[in-house]
Amino acid sequence: MADIHVKISKKVLEPPFLLMKPGVSEEEFFKFATEDISCELIDGMLMIHSPASIQHERIFQFLLILLNRFLQKTKGGEVLGSRVVMRLASDLIPEPDLIVLLPENLSKIQEMYIDGPADLMIEILSPSTKKTDLMIKIPRCLEKGVQEIWAIDPMLQELTVYSPNSPSKLYKKEGIIKSTILKDFWIKIEWLWSPETKDPIDCLNEILSRK
């Protein structure tokens, strides 16, 4: 089997960028993908992402800690992120920012991937991937059984909630967002726009106090 080669010009590649190679098989993808490469397979297209921005990483860390502690406290499942992919089909292996599985679906966790759709998926949009995420990745993940998707746009300070059988819901700048999948889990959207100033444990206590 031929190795995957992505040609990059000698010109310095400035982020944000998205490198794409069509016609990549599942076998080639898993041979190429490592813990050090941020990539995914969307309808047979290998997509290699530029490094995350600081804002992206702060939102990611805040939500990862918050969800992890919430799920531990409530025994509500498990959250995974940072290079974990979902195998939804042989040509569809996306890498969401965060994946949440309910207790009854923890058996989907395999050594190298999640075998099947997450219950909740969170995507933090970046300039290089926003169009692809909204037009291809999110719709395809819903088609394959993901029950709830949060798409966070730090640039516009917006969060859109998607589910398979309901119209999408857009939240702007302020307000409370309640998950339909995770019982009793909600956030104030404004927490996301300055996560470096928010203690996830303080936010968790506020969430749990309203149960």
N, C-alpha and C positions, 0 to 999 in steps of 0.2 A: 504493500500500500504506500502510495506517495505521501510524503510529509506535506503539511500545509505551509505554504510560503506566502507571506503578505509583503508585497513590495512597498518600500517607503523611499521616497526621494531623498537625496543628500541634503536637501533643504531642511533646516530645523523645523520639527513638527510642534507647533505651539498649541497648547490646549485652549479651548475645548476642541476635541476632534473625535471622529468616529470612523474607524477603519472597517470596511466590509468586504467579504469574499463570498460569492455565491457558490452553490453546488457542493456544500460541505456535508458529509454524511455524519451520522451519530458516532460511528466508530472513529472517524477522523477528529471529530470534536473532542471526545474524551481523551484521545491521544495527545491532542494539542493543549487542552485546557489544564492549567495548574493553579495552585493556590496563589501564585504570584501574578496571574493574568486575569484581568476583569473582562470576561467575554461571555457571550451567550449565542445560542443558535435559534434564529427566528425564521421559520419557513425555509430552512436549509441555507440561510444566510448567516455566516459567521460574523459577529459584530464585536469589535475590540474597542473598549471605551478608554477615553483619556482619564487621568487620575481625578478623583473627586475633589471638588472645591472644599475649602474650609467650612463654608456655610452648610454644604451638603453633609459633611462629616459630623458637624455639631448636631444637626437635626437627627441624623442616623443614631448617634450615640445616645442622645436623650431618649428617643423612642425605644431603642433596644433595652436600655436600663429600666425604663418605666414599664414596658410590656413584660420583661423578664420578671421583675419583682411582683407585678400584678398577678401574673400567671402562677408564680410560686405561692403567693398568699391564698389565691382562690382555687388552686389545683385545677386551673382551667386549660392546661395544655402546655405547649412549648413554643417559644419564638426563636427563630434562627435567622442569621443574616451574614453578610460579609463573605461572599464567594460561594454561597450555597445555591445550587440550581434545582429547578423542578423539571423532571422528565415528563412532559405532557404528551409527546409523540416522538417518533424517531427523528423528525425534522424540527421539533419545537422544544427547546431546552432553555427557557429563560432564566435569568439570574436577577430576581427581584431584590430590592434593598432589604426588605424584611419579609419573612414568611412565618405565619402563625398556624399551628395545627392544634385542633381540639383533641382532648384525651382519646376519643374513639378513633382518631386517625394517626396516632403516633407511630403505628406500624408502617407507615409510608416512609419513614426515615431509613434510608439505606446508607452504606458506607460513603458513597460518593455523591449522592443526590437524593432528592425527595421524589419518590416514585408515585407521581400523580399530583393532582391540584391541591394547593393550600386552601385552608378555610378562609384566611384573610391574608392579603398581599398588600404591601405598602411600597410604593414607588416614589422616590424623590426625584423630581424632574430636573434635568440638566440641559443647558443650551444645546449641546451636541446630540442629545438623544430624545429631546422632548417630542419632536414630530413623529419619530418612529414609535415611541412609547404610546402616544395617544392614538395613533392611526392604525398601528399593527399589533404591537405587543399586548396592550391591555385588552382590545377586542378578542384576540385569539385566546388569551388566558381565560376570559369569561366563557368563551365557547367550549373550552376544555374542562370547565367545572369549578373554577375558582369562584367562591360564593360572595366575596366582598373585596373590592380593591380601593385603596386610598391613593390618589395621585396628588402629591404635594408639590406646589409650584412656589419655590422660595422667592423667585424674581417678582411675581405678581402678588405674593402673599395670598394664595388661594389654595383650597383643598377641594377636590372633587371626589365624591364617593360613587363607585360603580357597583352594580349587582346585575346578575344575568337577566332577571325578569322585571326590572324596575327602571324608570328613567334615572339618569345620573343626577346627583344633587351637588350644587356648587356652593361652597362656603367661602366668604371673603373676610379676611383680616381679623374679625372678632366673632365670638360665638362658641357654642358648645356642640361638639360632634359626638354622637353616640353610635357605637358599633351595633349592628344588628346580629353579628355573629358571636361576639364576645359578650356574654351576659355581664351587665353592670359596668362595662368599660366605656369611658368617655374621656375626652380631652377638651380643654379650652384651646381653640385654634391659635390664639395669640401666644401660647407657650412656644409654638414652633418658630416664631419669628425672632426670638432672642433666647435660644436654648442655653446659651452660655451663662445666662443670669438665673436660670431656673434649676432648682435642685429636684431631680426626678423623685426623690423620696418624699419631699414636701408635697409634690403634685400627686404622688400615689396616696398619701394620707388623705388629701382632699377628695380624691376619687372614692376611696373606701369609706369615708365618713358620710357619703351620700347614698350608700347602698340601702 
